[in-house]
Amino acid sequence: MSETKHHPVMTAARPVVLVVDDSPLVHRLLKARLRDEAIELRHANSGKEALEFICTNDVATVLLDLGMPDMDGFEVLRALGAKEDAAHVPVIVLSGQQDSQDKVMAFALGAMDYITKPFDLAELRARMRSSLRMHRLVRMLSERAQLDGLTGLWNRSHFDERLTQLVTTAERSNRPLSLALLDLDHFKSINDNYGHPAGDAALQGASDIIAQSARGSDIACRYGGEEFAVIMPETTPEQAQTLCNRIREAIEARDWPAHPDRKITVSIGLAGSDGASGLPPEQWVAHADAALYKAKEGGRNRVVVTHMSKGMPKLAAAS
C-alpha cells in the first residue's frame, strides 16, 4: 500500500500575534522590540476591538493588558472563553499589578501565562515563542483529527462543518457556491475481483487526483466509503462543471498497477448556484446526491449538474 498523503495540511507563513493595550507607548515598544521575530504583529487599543479582530482572524497568540478602561482584560478573557472558536487562542496577560489574586483570576479565566510590567523583553520573547509552539502543536493535532486516515483528505466531520459555514457565507453575501459528490463506479467489483489492497489503492489514487485538481480555496473530502465531496466557494455551476470533468477524465485516464486491464471511472453529482439559493446545507447535499443518482442512472462516468436558483433547483444535461 502506498504512503498516505495528507493533502489539506497547510503551514501559515507567519503566525499572527495581537497586542491588546490602551497605551500607544506599549504598542510602539513591542513593535520595535519584536520586529525581528517571525510573526505578524497586529494591534488593538481596546477589548472590544480585540474581540472583533480575534473573531474574524486566525490569531496565534494574544498579548493582553489587564488594566484597560471600558472593557478590562478579565472581561476579554471571559468573552473569549464563551466563544467556541476562540476559547483555545493562547493569551499572555500583561499587567502592572503583582497581586496574586489577579494572577489566579487570569489563569482561572483561561490565560496561558502572566507577565508583570515593566517586563523584561527577553523573557517576553521566550514566553511568546513557547505560546506560539503550543498553538502550532494544537493546530496540527486538530487538523489531523479532521483528516481521513486512508486518503489524507478532509473527513466527513470537517465536510459538515465547512459546508455549513460556506453556505451561510454564500447566502449572506449572495455569492456563488458549488458542491460536488463523487462516487467511484462499480467500486465493489474492484474489492471482490482484485482484493481490498487494490480497492485501497484506487481510493488513494482517486483522492490524489481530486486533491491535485482542486484549487487552493476548494475543500476536498472523503465523504464515506468510495464517495468523495468537493466544496467550491466563489464558483459558479459552469466553472465547477469544468473542474469536475477534469477530475473525471483524469481518473478515467489513470493506469492501475493492480489491474492494468481494468479502468476506473467516477460519476459526479453537482449542485451549484450563482448567488443565494435560499436553501440550507442539508438541501445542498440532497440535490448533489440526486444529481449523482442521475449520473449513475444515465450510464455512469459523467457529471450531472443541478442549478440551485432561488426556490427552484433545475437539473441540467449530463456531461
C-alpha beads as a LAMMPS data file, in Angstrom:
LAMMPS data file: protein, C-alpha beads

319 atoms
318 bonds

1 atom types
1 bond types

-500.0 500.0 xlo xhi
-500.0 500.0 ylo yhi
-500.0 500.0 zlo zhi

Masses

1 110.0

Atoms # bond

1 1 1 0.000 0.000 0.000
2 1 1 1.344 3.412 -0.882
3 1 1 2.107 6.006 1.759
4 1 1 -0.857 8.191 2.693
5 1 1 -0.540 11.835 1.679
6 1 1 -2.132 14.420 3.925
7 1 1 -3.087 16.904 1.237
8 1 1 -5.032 19.507 3.252
9 1 1 -2.459 20.378 5.946
10 1 1 -1.077 23.831 5.271
11 1 1 1.545 25.877 7.096
12 1 1 0.809 29.547 7.720
13 1 1 3.504 31.953 6.522
14 1 1 3.687 33.955 9.762
15 1 1 1.613 33.466 12.907
16 1 1 -0.433 36.489 13.992
17 1 1 0.286 37.950 17.434
18 1 1 -2.260 40.511 18.649
19 1 1 -1.213 43.191 21.160
20 1 1 -4.199 44.473 23.160
21 1 1 -3.345 47.580 25.192
22 1 1 -4.708 51.107 25.582
23 1 1 -1.174 52.533 25.789
24 1 1 0.342 53.755 22.483
25 1 1 3.756 53.542 24.173
26 1 1 3.384 49.775 24.730
27 1 1 2.393 49.291 21.092
28 1 1 5.401 51.272 19.866
29 1 1 7.754 49.449 22.226
30 1 1 6.598 45.967 21.203
31 1 1 6.586 46.874 17.524
32 1 1 10.224 47.951 17.792
33 1 1 11.429 45.116 20.012
34 1 1 9.621 42.263 18.259
35 1 1 10.356 43.360 14.693
36 1 1 12.928 40.568 14.207
37 1 1 10.521 37.817 15.318
38 1 1 8.932 35.604 12.648
39 1 1 5.435 36.893 13.427
40 1 1 2.823 39.261 12.045
41 1 1 2.242 41.776 14.849
42 1 1 -1.236 43.332 14.946
43 1 1 -2.656 45.908 17.355
44 1 1 -5.926 46.588 19.195
45 1 1 -6.471 49.547 21.534
46 1 1 -9.476 48.167 23.417
47 1 1 -11.072 44.906 24.473
48 1 1 -13.974 45.364 22.065
49 1 1 -11.620 45.952 19.132
50 1 1 -9.601 42.880 20.141
51 1 1 -12.651 40.594 20.233
52 1 1 -13.794 41.755 16.797
53 1 1 -10.337 41.052 15.381
54 1 1 -9.987 37.626 17.032
55 1 1 -13.407 36.516 15.777
56 1 1 -12.554 37.324 12.158
57 1 1 -8.852 36.377 12.012
58 1 1 -6.616 33.415 12.775
59 1 1 -4.725 34.616 15.858
60 1 1 -1.872 32.506 17.238
61 1 1 -1.230 34.437 20.483
62 1 1 -2.728 37.439 22.293
63 1 1 -0.655 39.792 24.480
64 1 1 -3.406 41.215 26.705
65 1 1 -3.250 44.178 29.064
66 1 1 -5.463 43.752 32.140
67 1 1 -5.933 47.415 33.084
68 1 1 -7.942 48.884 30.210
69 1 1 -10.949 51.221 30.524
70 1 1 -14.473 50.212 29.421
71 1 1 -13.600 46.526 28.982
72 1 1 -10.695 45.240 31.039
73 1 1 -8.577 42.169 30.376
74 1 1 -10.664 39.937 32.652
75 1 1 -13.776 40.716 30.612
76 1 1 -11.896 39.943 27.405
77 1 1 -10.821 36.562 28.834
78 1 1 -14.424 35.783 29.838
79 1 1 -15.692 36.725 26.383
80 1 1 -13.042 34.571 24.663
81 1 1 -13.884 31.618 26.892
82 1 1 -17.543 31.891 25.888
83 1 1 -16.730 31.714 22.150
84 1 1 -16.211 28.155 20.936
85 1 1 -13.972 29.178 18.025
86 1 1 -11.800 31.481 20.164
87 1 1 -11.650 29.692 23.521
88 1 1 -8.322 27.992 22.708
89 1 1 -6.417 31.065 21.489
90 1 1 -3.352 31.347 23.787
91 1 1 -3.380 34.536 25.895
92 1 1 -0.383 36.030 27.707
93 1 1 -1.539 38.611 30.238
94 1 1 0.495 41.805 30.640
95 1 1 -0.256 43.552 33.919
96 1 1 1.107 46.396 36.009
97 1 1 -0.165 44.608 39.128
98 1 1 1.639 41.861 41.053
99 1 1 -1.469 40.965 43.038
100 1 1 -1.617 37.160 43.347
101 1 1 -5.421 37.289 43.198
102 1 1 -5.220 38.878 39.736
103 1 1 -2.918 36.083 38.611
104 1 1 -5.215 33.391 39.999
105 1 1 -8.230 35.028 38.334
106 1 1 -6.432 35.372 34.980
107 1 1 -5.392 31.701 34.942
108 1 1 -8.874 30.620 36.050
109 1 1 -10.317 32.501 33.073
110 1 1 -8.031 30.711 30.630
111 1 1 -4.822 32.786 30.391
112 1 1 -1.781 30.725 29.396
113 1 1 0.830 32.996 31.003
114 1 1 1.150 36.135 33.114
115 1 1 3.885 38.768 32.862
116 1 1 4.213 41.785 35.128
117 1 1 5.049 45.244 33.746
118 1 1 7.636 46.614 33.298
119 1 1 8.534 43.327 31.607
120 1 1 11.899 42.019 30.506
121 1 1 11.864 41.855 26.678
122 1 1 13.984 38.696 26.543
123 1 1 11.565 36.942 28.899
124 1 1 8.568 38.156 26.889
125 1 1 10.110 36.810 23.667
126 1 1 10.795 33.425 25.291
127 1 1 7.246 33.123 26.653
128 1 1 5.713 34.267 23.393
129 1 1 7.710 31.680 21.424
130 1 1 6.555 28.989 23.850
131 1 1 2.950 30.097 23.322
132 1 1 3.373 30.001 19.535
133 1 1 4.842 26.483 19.705
134 1 1 1.874 25.344 21.774
135 1 1 -0.566 26.919 19.318
136 1 1 1.178 25.226 16.383
137 1 1 1.031 21.799 18.064
138 1 1 -2.649 22.187 18.982
139 1 1 -3.404 23.249 15.402
140 1 1 -1.579 20.220 13.999
141 1 1 -3.468 17.841 16.311
142 1 1 -6.770 19.490 15.429
143 1 1 -6.075 19.170 11.698
144 1 1 -5.031 15.548 11.989
145 1 1 -8.267 14.753 13.848
146 1 1 -10.172 16.034 10.809
147 1 1 -8.249 14.016 8.214
148 1 1 -9.269 10.719 6.687
149 1 1 -6.572 8.197 7.562
150 1 1 -6.550 6.329 4.249
151 1 1 -6.754 9.135 1.690
152 1 1 -5.356 12.146 3.579
153 1 1 -8.352 14.257 2.501
154 1 1 -10.570 16.070 4.992
155 1 1 -13.051 13.736 6.691
156 1 1 -16.863 13.815 6.906
157 1 1 -16.868 15.798 10.141
158 1 1 -14.809 18.567 8.555
159 1 1 -17.027 18.477 5.470
160 1 1 -20.186 19.010 7.543
161 1 1 -18.618 21.903 9.439
162 1 1 -17.212 23.704 6.392
163 1 1 -20.326 23.244 4.240
164 1 1 -22.468 24.877 6.928
165 1 1 -20.043 27.803 7.170
166 1 1 -19.732 28.297 3.420
167 1 1 -23.453 28.012 2.658
168 1 1 -24.115 30.621 5.355
169 1 1 -21.450 32.929 3.879
170 1 1 -22.719 32.487 0.306
171 1 1 -26.310 33.188 1.368
172 1 1 -25.357 36.282 3.332
173 1 1 -23.131 37.747 0.627
174 1 1 -25.138 36.486 -2.386
175 1 1 -22.012 34.858 -3.818
176 1 1 -21.544 31.714 -5.980
177 1 1 -21.039 28.306 -4.397
178 1 1 -20.873 24.760 -5.764
179 1 1 -20.824 21.305 -4.196
180 1 1 -19.846 18.051 -5.928
181 1 1 -20.393 14.484 -4.720
182 1 1 -18.209 11.917 -6.498
183 1 1 -18.665 8.132 -6.457
184 1 1 -16.255 5.577 -7.942
185 1 1 -18.222 3.410 -10.362
186 1 1 -18.580 -0.340 -9.622
187 1 1 -16.097 0.004 -6.766
188 1 1 -17.272 -3.181 -5.017
189 1 1 -16.115 -5.232 -8.006
190 1 1 -12.559 -3.880 -7.521
191 1 1 -12.504 -5.258 -3.964
192 1 1 -14.197 -8.503 -4.999
193 1 1 -12.031 -9.242 -8.038
194 1 1 -8.638 -7.812 -7.068
195 1 1 -8.735 -7.651 -3.261
196 1 1 -9.019 -4.872 -0.691
197 1 1 -5.428 -3.603 -1.158
198 1 1 -6.365 -2.829 -4.772
199 1 1 -9.514 -1.082 -3.525
200 1 1 -7.458 0.994 -1.084
201 1 1 -5.033 1.900 -3.881
202 1 1 -7.981 3.024 -6.017
203 1 1 -9.293 5.247 -3.246
204 1 1 -5.834 6.737 -2.672
205 1 1 -5.210 7.258 -6.376
206 1 1 -8.588 8.947 -6.873
207 1 1 -8.006 11.155 -3.827
208 1 1 -4.612 12.215 -5.241
209 1 1 -6.269 13.288 -8.490
210 1 1 -9.047 15.140 -6.663
211 1 1 -6.562 16.930 -4.381
212 1 1 -4.267 17.879 -7.285
213 1 1 -7.184 19.131 -9.388
214 1 1 -8.777 21.170 -6.607
215 1 1 -7.786 24.808 -6.236
216 1 1 -6.445 26.356 -3.052
217 1 1 -9.865 27.568 -1.904
218 1 1 -11.648 24.233 -2.547
219 1 1 -12.339 21.749 0.260
220 1 1 -11.795 18.164 -0.889
221 1 1 -13.136 15.466 1.461
222 1 1 -13.721 11.756 1.713
223 1 1 -17.467 11.654 2.217
224 1 1 -17.616 7.956 3.095
225 1 1 -16.785 4.589 1.522
226 1 1 -15.981 5.214 -2.148
227 1 1 -17.646 8.648 -2.142
228 1 1 -15.821 11.974 -2.151
229 1 1 -17.025 15.571 -1.888
230 1 1 -15.583 18.870 -3.079
231 1 1 -16.927 22.214 -1.809
232 1 1 -16.074 25.049 -4.196
233 1 1 -16.538 28.576 -2.780
234 1 1 -16.894 31.512 -5.201
235 1 1 -17.504 29.009 -8.020
236 1 1 -20.455 29.047 -10.434
237 1 1 -22.051 25.775 -11.609
238 1 1 -20.405 26.190 -15.013
239 1 1 -16.943 26.675 -13.510
240 1 1 -17.489 23.727 -11.173
241 1 1 -18.607 21.532 -14.061
242 1 1 -15.334 22.236 -15.869
243 1 1 -13.332 21.255 -12.775
244 1 1 -15.422 18.115 -12.213
245 1 1 -14.966 16.980 -15.815
246 1 1 -11.217 17.470 -15.441
247 1 1 -11.270 15.176 -12.382
248 1 1 -13.487 12.633 -14.169
249 1 1 -11.226 12.495 -17.240
250 1 1 -8.047 12.210 -15.132
251 1 1 -9.440 9.261 -13.145
252 1 1 -10.589 7.524 -16.344
253 1 1 -7.154 8.014 -17.943
254 1 1 -5.159 6.653 -14.999
255 1 1 -3.492 3.243 -15.155
256 1 1 -3.778 0.999 -12.089
257 1 1 -0.862 -1.420 -11.411
258 1 1 -3.088 -3.927 -9.569
259 1 1 -5.441 -4.243 -12.561
260 1 1 -3.855 -2.714 -15.710
261 1 1 -6.658 -4.095 -17.888
262 1 1 -9.401 -2.523 -15.761
263 1 1 -10.096 1.223 -15.839
264 1 1 -11.829 3.089 -13.009
265 1 1 -14.410 5.773 -13.679
266 1 1 -16.302 8.207 -11.471
267 1 1 -19.848 9.582 -11.507
268 1 1 -20.340 13.120 -10.221
269 1 1 -23.406 14.955 -8.974
270 1 1 -23.007 18.720 -8.819
271 1 1 -25.194 21.325 -7.097
272 1 1 -24.251 24.955 -7.735
273 1 1 -25.612 28.462 -7.551
274 1 1 -24.596 31.851 -8.939
275 1 1 -25.867 33.526 -5.758
276 1 1 -28.115 32.983 -2.749
277 1 1 -30.234 29.833 -3.164
278 1 1 -32.377 30.166 -0.039
279 1 1 -31.601 26.516 0.810
280 1 1 -29.917 25.073 3.952
281 1 1 -26.774 22.880 3.817
282 1 1 -28.695 19.593 4.018
283 1 1 -30.634 20.552 0.872
284 1 1 -27.383 21.230 -0.962
285 1 1 -26.270 17.690 -0.123
286 1 1 -29.673 16.268 -1.118
287 1 1 -29.611 17.985 -4.530
288 1 1 -25.994 16.974 -5.204
289 1 1 -26.878 13.410 -4.213
290 1 1 -29.922 13.405 -6.526
291 1 1 -27.711 14.628 -9.384
292 1 1 -25.212 11.855 -8.580
293 1 1 -28.027 9.294 -8.768
294 1 1 -28.983 10.676 -12.197
295 1 1 -25.366 10.383 -13.341
296 1 1 -25.267 6.715 -12.343
297 1 1 -28.707 6.027 -13.761
298 1 1 -27.678 7.675 -17.042
299 1 1 -24.730 5.361 -17.643
300 1 1 -22.045 6.469 -15.139
301 1 1 -18.732 8.234 -15.889
302 1 1 -20.465 11.584 -16.286
303 1 1 -21.255 14.846 -14.472
304 1 1 -24.863 15.878 -13.831
305 1 1 -25.482 19.452 -12.661
306 1 1 -28.328 20.939 -10.623
307 1 1 -28.587 24.740 -10.769
308 1 1 -29.750 25.917 -7.347
309 1 1 -31.657 29.013 -8.407
310 1 1 -33.662 30.505 -5.555
311 1 1 -36.541 28.224 -4.664
312 1 1 -36.359 26.252 -7.966
313 1 1 -33.396 23.839 -8.421
314 1 1 -33.051 22.767 -12.075
315 1 1 -31.348 19.647 -13.370
316 1 1 -29.039 20.335 -16.326
317 1 1 -27.879 17.944 -19.000
318 1 1 -25.132 15.463 -18.171
319 1 1 -21.600 15.948 -19.496

Bonds

1 1 1 2
2 1 2 3
3 1 3 4
4 1 4 5
5 1 5 6
6 1 6 7
7 1 7 8
8 1 8 9
9 1 9 10
10 1 10 11
11 1 11 12
12 1 12 13
13 1 13 14
14 1 14 15
15 1 15 16
16 1 16 17
17 1 17 18
18 1 18 19
19 1 19 20
20 1 20 21
21 1 21 22
22 1 22 23
23 1 23 24
24 1 24 25
25 1 25 26
26 1 26 27
27 1 27 28
28 1 28 29
29 1 29 30
30 1 30 31
31 1 31 32
32 1 32 33
33 1 33 34
34 1 34 35
35 1 35 36
36 1 36 37
37 1 37 38
38 1 38 39
39 1 39 40
40 1 40 41
41 1 41 42
42 1 42 43
43 1 43 44
44 1 44 45
45 1 45 46
46 1 46 47
47 1 47 48
48 1 48 49
49 1 49 50
50 1 50 51
51 1 51 52
52 1 52 53
53 1 53 54
54 1 54 55
55 1 55 56
56 1 56 57
57 1 57 58
58 1 58 59
59 1 59 60
60 1 60 61
61 1 61 62
62 1 62 63
63 1 63 64
64 1 64 65
65 1 65 66
66 1 66 67
67 1 67 68
68 1 68 69
69 1 69 70
70 1 70 71
71 1 71 72
72 1 72 73
73 1 73 74
74 1 74 75
75 1 75 76
76 1 76 77
77 1 77 78
78 1 78 79
79 1 79 80
80 1 80 81
81 1 81 82
82 1 82 83
83 1 83 84
84 1 84 85
85 1 85 86
86 1 86 87
87 1 87 88
88 1 88 89
89 1 89 90
90 1 90 91
91 1 91 92
92 1 92 93
93 1 93 94
94 1 94 95
95 1 95 96
96 1 96 97
97 1 97 98
98 1 98 99
99 1 99 100
100 1 100 101
101 1 101 102
102 1 102 103
103 1 103 104
104 1 104 105
105 1 105 106
106 1 106 107
107 1 107 108
108 1 108 109
109 1 109 110
110 1 110 111
111 1 111 112
112 1 112 113
113 1 113 114
114 1 114 115
115 1 115 116
116 1 116 117
117 1 117 118
118 1 118 119
119 1 119 120
120 1 120 121
121 1 121 122
122 1 122 123
123 1 123 124
124 1 124 125
125 1 125 126
126 1 126 127
127 1 127 128
128 1 128 129
129 1 129 130
130 1 130 131
131 1 131 132
132 1 132 133
133 1 133 134
134 1 134 135
135 1 135 136
136 1 136 137
137 1 137 138
138 1 138 139
139 1 139 140
140 1 140 141
141 1 141 142
142 1 142 143
143 1 143 144
144 1 144 145
145 1 145 146
146 1 146 147
147 1 147 148
148 1 148 149
149 1 149 150
150 1 150 151
151 1 151 152
152 1 152 153
153 1 153 154
154 1 154 155
155 1 155 156
156 1 156 157
157 1 157 158
158 1 158 159
159 1 159 160
160 1 160 161
161 1 161 162
162 1 162 163
163 1 163 164
164 1 164 165
165 1 165 166
166 1 166 167
167 1 167 168
168 1 168 169
169 1 169 170
170 1 170 171
171 1 171 172
172 1 172 173
173 1 173 174
174 1 174 175
175 1 175 176
176 1 176 177
177 1 177 178
178 1 178 179
179 1 179 180
180 1 180 181
181 1 181 182
182 1 182 183
183 1 183 184
184 1 184 185
185 1 185 186
186 1 186 187
187 1 187 188
188 1 188 189
189 1 189 190
190 1 190 191
191 1 191 192
192 1 192 193
193 1 193 194
194 1 194 195
195 1 195 196
196 1 196 197
197 1 197 198
198 1 198 199
199 1 199 200
200 1 200 201
201 1 201 202
202 1 202 203
203 1 203 204
204 1 204 205
205 1 205 206
206 1 206 207
207 1 207 208
208 1 208 209
209 1 209 210
210 1 210 211
211 1 211 212
212 1 212 213
213 1 213 214
214 1 214 215
215 1 215 216
216 1 216 217
217 1 217 218
218 1 218 219
219 1 219 220
220 1 220 221
221 1 221 222
222 1 222 223
223 1 223 224
224 1 224 225
225 1 225 226
226 1 226 227
227 1 227 228
228 1 228 229
229 1 229 230
230 1 230 231
231 1 231 232
232 1 232 233
233 1 233 234
234 1 234 235
235 1 235 236
236 1 236 237
237 1 237 238
238 1 238 239
239 1 239 240
240 1 240 241
241 1 241 242
242 1 242 243
243 1 243 244
244 1 244 245
245 1 245 246
246 1 246 247
247 1 247 248
248 1 248 249
249 1 249 250
250 1 250 251
251 1 251 252
252 1 252 253
253 1 253 254
254 1 254 255
255 1 255 256
256 1 256 257
257 1 257 258
258 1 258 259
259 1 259 260
260 1 260 261
261 1 261 262
262 1 262 263
263 1 263 264
264 1 264 265
265 1 265 266
266 1 266 267
267 1 267 268
268 1 268 269
269 1 269 270
270 1 270 271
271 1 271 272
272 1 272 273
273 1 273 274
274 1 274 275
275 1 275 276
276 1 276 277
277 1 277 278
278 1 278 279
279 1 279 280
280 1 280 281
281 1 281 282
282 1 282 283
283 1 283 284
284 1 284 285
285 1 285 286
286 1 286 287
287 1 287 288
288 1 288 289
289 1 289 290
290 1 290 291
291 1 291 292
292 1 292 293
293 1 293 294
294 1 294 295
295 1 295 296
296 1 296 297
297 1 297 298
298 1 298 299
299 1 299 300
300 1 300 301
301 1 301 302
302 1 302 303
303 1 303 304
304 1 304 305
305 1 305 306
306 1 306 307
307 1 307 308
308 1 308 309
309 1 309 310
310 1 310 311
311 1 311 312
312 1 312 313
313 1 313 314
314 1 314 315
315 1 315 316
316 1 316 317
317 1 317 318
318 1 318 319
